[in-house]
Amino acid sequence: MKAKTYVLGDLIVCVLRDGHTTIEQTMIESGEPEKVLEMRRDFQRMMGAQYKGIIEKLTGRNVVAFLSQTHVDPDITMEIFFVDRPLDGFGAAEVIESVLID
């Protein structure tokens, strides 16, 4: 599994690639990807409080929202956390007005 975390202001995004287990890969190859996605959603829902607790302990911020999404092909899972205030030393650009170019 490959993992990378991005921090932008009050947003923390953990991207996991190539994390399907052997059993999940077998299910996918057998034409049952929806069962894998359903199982992952259930697991992520059950682990949500623990994941939020870890982020809160690591950052010293309260997690105000947690979202989780899994994709089969390519094998990517994203864990997204919104915290109550920006993390020091990390920033994000905010686009206020967009300009259309013809």
N, CA, C and O atoms as a DFTB+ gen file, in Angstrom:
408 C
 N C O
     1  1       0.838      -1.171       0.000
     2  2       0.000       0.000       0.000
     3  2       0.887       1.238       0.000
     4  3       1.917       1.294       0.672
     5  1       0.461       2.214      -0.764
     6  2       1.133       3.509      -0.797
     7  2       0.192       4.522      -0.162
     8  3      -1.006       4.523      -0.447
     9  1       0.726       5.381       0.693
    10  2      -0.105       6.382       1.352
    11  2       0.575       7.739       1.305
    12  3       1.797       7.850       1.406
    13  1      -0.248       8.770       1.149
    14  2       0.263      10.135       1.156
    15  2      -0.804      11.018       1.783
    16  3      -1.996      10.838       1.536
    17  1      -0.364      11.977       2.598
    18  2      -1.292      12.879       3.268
    19  2      -1.031      14.306       2.810
    20  3       0.113      14.748       2.706
    21  1      -2.122      15.013       2.539
    22  2      -2.056      16.411       2.130
    23  2      -2.760      17.249       3.191
    24  3      -3.826      16.868       3.674
    25  1      -2.175      18.385       3.556
    26  2      -2.779      19.292       4.523
    27  2      -2.899      20.656       3.863
    28  3      -1.907      21.223       3.406
    29  1      -4.112      21.176       3.815
    30  2      -4.379      22.500       3.249
    31  2      -5.282      23.253       4.215
    32  3      -6.489      23.014       4.249
    33  1      -4.720      24.141       4.985
    34  2      -5.518      24.910       5.930
    35  2      -6.185      24.003       6.950
    36  3      -5.514      23.379       7.772
    37  1      -7.520      23.932       6.892
    38  2      -8.281      23.106       7.830
    39  2      -8.699      21.764       7.229
    40  3      -9.581      21.090       7.762
    41  1      -8.071      21.382       6.130
    42  2      -8.416      20.162       5.407
    43  2      -7.233      19.194       5.414
    44  3      -6.105      19.571       5.096
    45  1      -7.508      17.943       5.782
    46  2      -6.488      16.893       5.770
    47  2      -7.016      15.775       4.889
    48  3      -8.103      15.249       5.129
    49  1      -6.241      15.409       3.860
    50  2      -6.654      14.363       2.935
    51  2      -5.590      13.269       2.930
    52  3      -4.425      13.524       2.626
    53  1      -6.002      12.051       3.269
    54  2      -5.114      10.890       3.226
    55  2      -5.513      10.055       2.016
    56  3      -6.658       9.618       1.906
    57  1      -4.568       9.837       1.114
    58  2      -4.814       9.068      -0.105
    59  2      -4.049       7.757      -0.003
    60  3      -2.831       7.749       0.171
    61  1      -4.776       6.648      -0.114
    62  2      -4.169       5.317      -0.046
    63  2      -4.347       4.635      -1.400
    64  3      -5.453       4.584      -1.939
    65  1      -3.266       4.121      -1.935
    66  2      -3.305       3.443      -3.235
    67  2      -2.871       1.995      -3.070
    68  3      -2.039       1.673      -2.222
    69  1      -3.443       1.133      -3.888
    70  2      -3.069      -0.286      -3.921
    71  2      -3.217      -0.945      -2.550
    72  3      -2.303      -1.621      -2.076
    73  1      -4.375      -0.742      -1.919
    74  2      -4.596      -1.266      -0.581
    75  2      -5.585      -2.412      -0.489
    76  3      -5.904      -2.862       0.611
    77  1      -6.081      -2.899      -1.634
    78  2      -7.023      -4.015      -1.570
    79  2      -6.336      -5.264      -1.024
    80  3      -5.211      -5.590      -1.404
    81  1      -7.030      -5.949      -0.133
    82  2      -6.514      -7.206       0.398
    83  2      -6.654      -8.293      -0.661
    84  3      -7.319      -8.092      -1.677
    85  1      -6.039      -9.427      -0.428
    86  2      -6.137     -10.560      -1.367
    87  2      -7.591     -10.986      -1.533
    88  3      -8.034     -11.278      -2.643
    89  1      -8.322     -11.021      -0.440
    90  2      -9.736     -11.413      -0.507
    91  2     -10.530     -10.402      -1.334
    92  3     -11.343     -10.787      -2.175
    93  1     -10.294      -9.100      -1.095
    94  2     -11.000      -8.073      -1.861
    95  2     -10.651      -8.158      -3.341
    96  3     -11.536      -8.036      -4.188
    97  1      -9.386      -8.362      -3.666
    98  2      -8.974      -8.470      -5.060
    99  2      -9.640      -9.666      -5.735
   100  3     -10.053      -9.579      -6.891
   101  1      -9.744     -10.782      -5.016
   102  2     -10.421     -11.970      -5.547
   103  2     -11.885     -11.668      -5.825
   104  3     -12.417     -12.072      -6.859
   105  1     -12.544     -10.958      -4.904
   106  2     -13.948     -10.587      -5.096
   107  2     -14.111      -9.676      -6.316
   108  3     -15.051      -9.838      -7.094
   109  1     -13.205      -8.730      -6.478
   110  2     -13.258      -7.822      -7.617
   111  2     -13.092      -8.596      -8.917
   112  3     -13.849      -8.403      -9.869
   113  1     -12.096      -9.473      -8.948
   114  2     -11.828     -10.259     -10.157
   115  2     -12.967     -11.238     -10.464
   116  3     -13.125     -11.670     -11.605
   117  1     -13.751     -11.582      -9.455
   118  2     -14.895     -12.487      -9.640
   119  2     -16.166     -11.726     -10.013
   120  3     -17.246     -12.310     -10.088
   121  1     -16.031     -10.424     -10.244
   122  2     -17.172      -9.626     -10.673
   123  2     -18.033      -9.089      -9.544
   124  3     -19.207      -8.786      -9.756
   125  1     -17.468      -8.964      -8.339
   126  2     -18.221      -8.488      -7.183
   127  2     -17.641      -7.199      -6.580
   128  3     -17.498      -7.111      -5.361
   129  1     -17.307      -6.208      -7.401
   130  2     -16.700      -4.996      -6.839
   131  2     -17.629      -4.251      -5.887
   132  3     -17.154      -3.641      -4.929
   133  1     -18.926      -4.283      -6.123
   134  2     -19.870      -3.574      -5.254
   135  2     -19.857      -4.137      -3.834
   136  3     -20.042      -3.394      -2.871
   137  1     -19.640      -5.444      -3.701
   138  2     -19.555      -6.035      -2.363
   139  2     -18.327      -5.521      -1.619
   140  3     -18.372      -5.294      -0.409
   141  1     -17.235      -5.341      -2.352
   142  2     -16.013      -4.806      -1.744
   143  2     -16.256      -3.369      -1.292
   144  3     -15.882      -2.997      -0.180
   145  1     -16.874      -2.568      -2.139
   146  2     -17.156      -1.174      -1.787
   147  2     -18.093      -1.088      -0.590
   148  3     -17.896      -0.255       0.295
   149  1     -19.109      -1.941      -0.558
   150  2     -20.051      -1.957       0.565
   151  2     -19.341      -2.347       1.867
   152  3     -19.574      -1.740       2.912
   153  1     -18.480      -3.357       1.796
   154  2     -17.733      -3.797       2.969
   155  2     -16.806      -2.675       3.464
   156  3     -16.693      -2.442       4.667
   157  1     -16.150      -1.992       2.531
   158  2     -15.252      -0.893       2.894
   159  2     -16.039       0.256       3.544
   160  3     -15.593       0.836       4.534
   161  1     -17.208       0.579       2.980
   162  2     -18.027       1.655       3.563
   163  2     -18.429       1.309       4.990
   164  3     -18.364       2.162       5.875
   165  1     -18.845       0.069       5.221
   166  2     -19.223      -0.363       6.567
   167  2     -18.034      -0.258       7.517
   168  3     -18.169       0.232       8.638
   169  1     -16.871      -0.719       7.065
   170  2     -15.675      -0.680       7.909
   171  2     -15.297       0.767       8.243
   172  3     -14.994       1.083       9.393
   173  1     -15.316       1.631       7.241
   174  2     -14.949       3.029       7.459
   175  2     -15.934       3.716       8.405
   176  3     -15.532       4.546       9.220
   177  1     -17.213       3.377       8.303
   178  2     -18.219       3.926       9.208
   179  2     -17.946       3.465      10.637
   180  3     -18.030       4.260      11.573
   181  1     -17.620       2.188      10.808
   182  2     -17.336       1.654      12.138
   183  2     -16.058       2.251      12.735
   184  3     -15.966       2.423      13.951
   185  1     -15.081       2.566      11.894
   186  2     -13.795       3.078      12.358
   187  2     -13.744       4.602      12.431
   188  3     -12.744       5.161      12.881
   189  1     -14.800       5.281      11.998
   190  2     -14.808       6.735      11.926
   191  2     -14.390       7.425      13.214
   192  3     -13.558       8.332      13.185
   193  1     -14.953       7.010      14.347
   194  2     -14.615       7.646      15.626
   195  2     -13.141       7.450      15.963
   196  3     -12.490       8.366      16.464
   197  1     -12.619       6.265      15.691
   198  2     -11.199       5.999      15.970
   199  2     -10.308       6.833      15.056
   200  3      -9.322       7.410      15.514
   201  1     -10.647       6.904      13.762
   202  2      -9.861       7.711      12.826
   203  2      -9.853       9.171      13.266
   204  3      -8.800       9.808      13.284
   205  1     -11.041       9.711      13.624
   206  2     -11.123      11.102      14.063
   207  2     -10.278      11.325      15.317
   208  3      -9.602      12.348      15.434
   209  1     -10.312      10.386      16.245
   210  2      -9.520      10.501      17.466
   211  2      -8.034      10.571      17.179
   212  3      -7.314      11.345      17.810
   213  1      -7.571       9.773      16.236
   214  2      -6.148       9.786      15.863
   215  2      -5.767      11.148      15.283
   216  3      -4.744      11.720      15.660
   217  1      -6.588      11.667      14.369
   218  2      -6.306      12.973      13.762
   219  2      -6.323      14.067      14.824
   220  3      -5.474      14.958      14.809
   221  1      -7.281      14.006      15.742
   222  2      -7.347      15.013      16.797
   223  2      -6.115      14.959      17.690
   224  3      -5.580      15.999      18.073
   225  1      -5.668      13.768      18.019
   226  2      -4.479      13.622      18.858
   227  2      -3.231      14.139      18.130
   228  3      -2.398      14.816      18.734
   229  1      -3.101      13.826      16.848
   230  2      -1.929      14.244      16.078
   231  2      -1.886      15.746      15.813
   232  3      -0.808      16.340      15.772
   233  1      -3.055      16.362      15.634
   234  2      -3.089      17.768      15.221
   235  2      -3.418      18.749      16.343
   236  3      -3.117      19.938      16.233
   237  1      -4.034      18.261      17.422
   238  2      -4.490      19.174      18.464
   239  2      -5.718      19.967      18.034
   240  3      -6.040      20.986      18.646
   241  1      -6.401      19.519      17.000
   242  2      -7.608      20.176      16.484
   243  2      -8.785      19.214      16.609
   244  3      -8.602      17.998      16.650
   245  1      -9.996      19.772      16.668
   246  2     -11.203      18.943      16.667
   247  2     -11.613      18.654      15.236
   248  3     -11.630      19.555      14.398
   249  1     -11.942      17.406      14.952
   250  2     -12.442      17.040      13.635
   251  2     -13.934      17.373      13.604
   252  3     -14.708      16.867      14.416
   253  1     -14.328      18.232      12.658
   254  2     -15.734      18.623      12.551
   255  2     -16.472      17.819      11.484
   256  3     -17.702      17.770      11.483
   257  1     -15.729      17.191      10.579
   258  2     -16.345      16.341       9.567
   259  2     -15.322      15.332       9.063
   260  3     -14.135      15.634       8.944
   261  1     -15.804      14.129       8.769
   262  2     -14.965      13.051       8.242
   263  2     -15.700      12.415       7.078
   264  3     -16.860      12.022       7.204
   265  1     -15.019      12.315       5.940
   266  2     -15.583      11.674       4.765
   267  2     -14.617      10.603       4.296
   268  3     -13.402      10.755       4.419
   269  1     -15.153       9.532       3.765
   270  2     -14.315       8.435       3.302
   271  2     -14.881       7.914       1.994
   272  3     -16.093       7.751       1.855
   273  1     -14.007       7.656       1.041
   274  2     -14.451       7.162      -0.261
   275  2     -13.454       6.157      -0.798
   276  3     -12.242       6.352      -0.706
   277  1     -13.980       5.074      -1.363
   278  2     -13.143       4.030      -1.955
   279  2     -13.492       3.873      -3.424
   280  3     -14.657       3.954      -3.811
   281  1     -12.478       3.651      -4.231
   282  2     -12.637       3.420      -5.671
   283  2     -11.938       2.114      -6.009
   284  3     -10.874       1.820      -5.464
   285  1     -12.531       1.324      -6.911
   286  2     -11.988       0.000      -7.214
   287  2     -10.866       0.027      -8.240
   288  3      -9.791      -0.519      -7.990
   289  1     -11.096       0.654      -9.392
   290  2     -10.101       0.609     -10.458
   291  2      -9.917       2.003     -11.045
   292  3     -10.731       2.430     -11.864
   293  1      -8.883       2.714     -10.654
   294  2      -7.750       2.225      -9.877
   295  2      -8.095       2.131      -8.391
   296  3      -9.051       2.748      -7.920
   297  1      -7.305       1.355      -7.672
   298  2      -7.473       1.082      -6.250
   299  2      -7.016       2.301      -5.444
   300  3      -5.834       2.457      -5.137
   301  1      -7.985       3.160      -5.112
   302  2      -7.687       4.385      -4.366
   303  2      -8.731       4.559      -3.267
   304  3      -9.928       4.399      -3.505
   305  1      -8.273       4.886      -2.073
   306  2      -9.161       5.239      -0.969
   307  2      -8.738       6.600      -0.452
   308  3      -7.548       6.881      -0.311
   309  1      -9.727       7.447      -0.168
   310  2      -9.445       8.769       0.384
   311  2     -10.152       8.921       1.720
   312  3     -11.346       8.645       1.839
   313  1      -9.410       9.361       2.716
   314  2      -9.961       9.684       4.023
   315  2      -9.788      11.195       4.166
   316  3      -8.667      11.703       4.127
   317  1     -10.888      11.904       4.330
   318  2     -10.861      13.362       4.334
   319  2     -11.371      13.869       5.682
   320  3     -12.443      13.481       6.147
   321  1     -10.583      14.740       6.290
   322  2     -10.927      15.292       7.599
   323  2     -10.952      16.810       7.512
   324  3     -10.032      17.424       6.971
   325  1     -12.009      17.412       8.048
   326  2     -12.078      18.860       8.203
   327  2     -11.916      19.133       9.689
   328  3     -12.639      18.574      10.514
   329  1     -10.964      19.995      10.026
   330  2     -10.720      20.323      11.431
   331  2     -11.231      21.735      11.727
   332  3     -11.510      22.511      10.813
   333  1     -11.350      22.054      13.025
   334  2     -12.007      23.291      13.442
   335  2     -11.231      24.574      13.157
   336  3     -11.802      25.662      13.236
   337  1      -9.966      24.475      12.835
   338  2      -9.195      25.662      12.462
   339  2      -7.952      25.209      11.693
   340  3      -7.524      24.063      11.828
   341  1      -7.381      26.091      10.901
   342  2      -6.225      25.706      10.090
   343  2      -5.058      25.205      10.937
   344  3      -4.891      25.607      12.088
   345  1      -4.275      24.344      10.362
   346  2      -3.061      23.849      11.013
   347  2      -1.933      24.829      10.755
   348  3      -1.744      25.280       9.625
   349  1      -1.188      25.158      11.786
   350  2      -0.064      26.083      11.656
   351  2       0.960      25.533      10.672
   352  3       1.274      24.343      10.681
   353  1       1.477      26.423       9.820
   354  2       2.508      26.020       8.872
   355  2       1.975      25.456       7.571
   356  3       2.749      25.126       6.672
   357  1       0.654      25.340       7.460
   358  2       0.042      24.827       6.237
   359  2      -0.965      25.857       5.757
   360  3      -1.652      26.486       6.562
   361  1      -1.051      26.027       4.454
   362  2      -1.980      27.012       3.918
   363  2      -2.709      26.488       2.710
   364  3      -2.448      25.384       2.233
   365  1      -3.618      27.286       2.226
   366  2      -4.364      26.943       1.017
   367  2      -4.716      28.232       0.300
   368  3      -4.925      29.267       0.933
   369  1      -4.780      28.171      -1.009
   370  2      -5.197      29.330      -1.788
   371  2      -6.713      29.290      -1.925
   372  3      -7.294      28.238      -2.193
   373  1      -7.341      30.430      -1.742
   374  2      -8.787      30.521      -1.891
   375  2      -9.081      31.383      -3.102
   376  3      -8.627      32.524      -3.178
   377  1      -9.840      30.845      -4.052
   378  2     -10.205      31.588      -5.241
   379  2     -11.499      32.324      -4.957
   380  3     -12.535      31.703      -4.722
   381  1     -11.441      33.637      -4.978
   382  2     -12.610      34.471      -4.697
   383  2     -13.393      34.738      -5.977
   384  3     -14.622      34.682      -5.987
   385  1     -12.679      35.024      -7.039
   386  2     -13.314      35.371      -8.297
   387  2     -12.567      34.653      -9.407
   388  3     -11.337      34.651      -9.440
   389  1     -13.314      34.045     -10.311
   390  2     -12.663      33.371     -11.427
   391  2     -12.812      34.215     -12.698
   392  3     -13.775      34.965     -12.858
   393  1     -11.857      34.073     -13.570
   394  2     -11.863      34.813     -14.821
   395  2     -11.936      33.797     -15.959
   396  3     -11.132      32.868     -16.019
   397  1     -12.897      33.976     -16.855
   398  2     -13.015      33.100     -18.007
   399  2     -12.173      33.652     -19.138
   400  3     -12.226      34.845     -19.440
   401  1     -11.392      32.778     -19.765
   402  2     -10.558      33.185     -20.889
   403  2     -11.097      32.495     -22.132
   404  3     -11.234      31.272     -22.162
   405  1     -11.405      33.288     -23.166
   406  2     -11.917      32.739     -24.413
   407  2     -10.807      32.183     -25.266
   408  3     -11.062      31.678     -26.360
